[in-house]
Amino acid sequence: MDAVSDRDYLLDLEYACSMSMIHLSRLCEEIVLWSTTEFGFITLSDSYATGSSIMPQKKNPDFAELTRGKTGRVIGDLVGLLVTMKALPLAYNKDLQECKEGAIDAFDTLRDCMICMEGMIDTWTVHADVMLREAGLGFTAATDVADYLAKRGVPFRKAHEIVGELVLYCEKHGKGLEDLTLEEFREASPVFRDDIVGELDPEAIARARTTYGGTGHDAVREQLREASRVLKHDRRQVKAIRDKGGVIE
């Protein structure tokens, strides 16, 4: 009775598809923002963008928007089956005829979106210089300046206060932390030395996070190696299923 009434495997599939689509959707939201003139972080290939029906200069990130929109469709497939299952008594009920369409739709939609995302990412142009320039704005280095003081014996609570006052000073005078002279830093705290300038460099800030999962170059390379190993393992599993006569689209 439990076996013929169980559809957990389809719910698991649709949940996995929904979560995968949510991750794609969040990435698509970034792509939409990054491709705007205001951000200018990336330029999408014409193969994965369309023109506006009225504005000749406009380039729409349609594939990203459609993938983001289809996320609701896949989540709907999951919710639909959950609602179908929520009050069924044990053993088979004709309601379960509704279990198949959503699962197939969720899988097909995720597969199609994955193909589109792969092509979009493979063909975009990344403007690293623009990204690097923007990375230094908005007092990004404030925490690192506080860490600088803490590493030199200043209690972090006090370091936090000092940097907060520096940020207020910058806002009042229309400056960023990177615009301050050593004398201005030392007015806030005599602990600052010439090497504070290096603490304000966005690349140095990223490189300093060397722990597992951090943003340092070596840490990121290790994450990429791990992801590559997982991908290779999955591909071997797929090949093994195919070799045994299984069908995987």
N, C-alpha and C positions, 0 to 999 in steps of 0.2 A: 504493500500500500504506500509505504514511504517512497519507494523507488519510482512508481508510476506517477506520483503527484509532485515529485521534486523537479524544480527548474532552477535550482541554485546555480548550476553551471552556466546557464544563460544570463542570470543576473550578474554573476561574476564577470562574464564576458562584457556585458553592457556597462558595468561599473568601470572595468579597465578601459574600455573605449571612451567613456565619459571623462575619466581622469586624464587620459592622454589628450583628448580634445581640449580640456581646460588648460593644460600646459601649452598646447599649440595656440590657443586663443590668447593667452597672456603674452606669448612671444609675438603674435600678430599685432597686438595692441602696441607693443614697442616698435614694431616695424612701421606701423601707420604713423607714429609720432616721429620716429627717426627719419622718415622719408619726407617730412614736411620741410618747407623752406626755412621755417623758424629753427628747426634742429639741424637739418642738413648733414646728418651722420652717415646716411647711406643714399645711394641712387639705385632704384630698382631697374632691372632690365625691362625694355619695352615688351618683352615676351610675357612679363608678369605684371603688367600695368596697362591701363587703358586711358584714352583721352576723355576729356569732358565733352558732354553733348552741346555745351554752350561756350565754355571758356577754352580757347585754343591753346593756351599756355599751360593748362592744368594736366597733371599726370596722377591718375588715381591708383592707389594700391589695392586694386579690386580683389586680387587673390587672397591678400591678408584679411580684408574685410569679410569676404565670403567664408573663409575658414573660421573666423571669429563668430560669424553668424550661425554657421552650421553646428557650432558647439551646443547651442540651445536645442537643436534637432536631436542630437545624440543623447543629451541629458533627458529629453522628452521620451526617447525610446526606453531608457532605464526606468523613468517614473511610470510610464505606461504599464510595463510589466510588473512593477512593484504593486501598483494599484490593482492589477488583475489578480495577483496572487494573495492579496492581503486578507481575504476572508473565505478562501476555498477550503471546504472540508477535505479530509484525506481521501485518497484514491483519485482516479482520473475524472476530470470534469471538462465538458466541451469548451469552457472558457479558455482552456489551455491551447486551443487552436490559435489564440492571439499571441502566443509566445514567440513565434518564429519570425514574423515580418520585422519586428523591432530589432531583433538581434542581427539579422542579415543587413538591415539598413544601417545600424550603428557601425558594424564592421566595414561595410562598403564605404560609408562616408569617411571613416577614419583613414582607410587605405588611400582614398582619393586625395584627402587633405594632406596626408604625409607625402604623397608624390608631388603635389603642388609646392609644399613647403621646401622639399629638397631642391627642386628646381629654382625656386625663388632665392634661396640662400646661396646656391652654387653660382648664380649669375649676377648677384647684386655687386655694387661697387661700394666699398667701405672707405669713408673719408676719415682716416685715423688722425690727421692733423686737426680737423675740426673737433673730434672727440677729445683729443688731448687738451686743446685750448679750453674747451668748456669744462673739463674735469677740474681745472684749477679755480673755477669761479664758485661763488656762493659759500665762501669760507669752508671749503671741503677739508682744508688742512687743520681746522681748529682743534679737533680731537688729538691730532698728532703733535700739535704744539703743546697741548696739555700733557701728553705722554712725555714729551721732551723734558718738561719741568719735573715730572714725577720721577723720571729716570735719574735725575740729578738731585734727588732728595726732597723735593717739595711734595708735601702731602697732596694726593690727587684732588681732594676737595678744594684746597687752596689754589692748586694749578687750574682747576676748572673755573674758579672765580677770576683769576688773573686773565685767562684767555677770554672769558665773557666780557671783561672790561675792555680788552683789546678790540673785540668785535664791535662793541658800542663806539669806541674811539674811531674805528674804521668807518662805520656807518655815518657818524657825525661829519667826518672829513672826506667822505666819498672815495674811500680807498678799500683795497683788499689787503689781506694779511701779507700777500706777496709784495705789496707796494711799500710796506713799512721799512724804515731804516733800522739799523742795529740800535741806534740811539733811542728810537721810539720803543723798540722792544725792551731795552734796558731800563727805560723809565717805568715800565710796568713791572719788571723784575730784574734785579742784577744778576740772576742766574743765567740769563740768555748770553750766548757767545756767538762768534762769527758763524759757527756751523748751523745756526738756526735756519739759515737760508736753504740749506739742503733739505731740511724737514718740510719745506713748503712745495717741493717738486712732486707733482702728481705721480710720476713714474716711481720715484723713490718711496712714496707712501705705499703704493701697491706692492713694490718689491719687498718692503719690510715685513709683510705678513707671510712668514715662512712656515707656519704650522700647517698640519694636515688640513686640506680644504681651504687654505688661505689664498690670497691673491698674488703672492710672490711667484716669480716666473717658474722656479723649480716646483713649487706646490701645484701650480696649474698644469705643468707638464706631467706630473704624476697623476693628476685627475684625468688628463687626456689619455694617458696610458691605460688607466683602469677602465675607462669607458671603451677604449679600443678592445681590451681583452673581453669585456662583456659582450660587445658586438660580435666579435669573432666566435665566441662560445655560442651565441644565439644562432649565428649563421650555420655553425656545425650541426646544431640541433635540427634546424630546418632541413639541411641536406640529408641528415639521417632519416628523418621522417619521409622525405621524398624517395630516398633509396629503398625504403621498405614498402613503397607503393602508396603512401599517403598523399593527399592532394592539398597543397597550400597555394592559394592564389597570391 
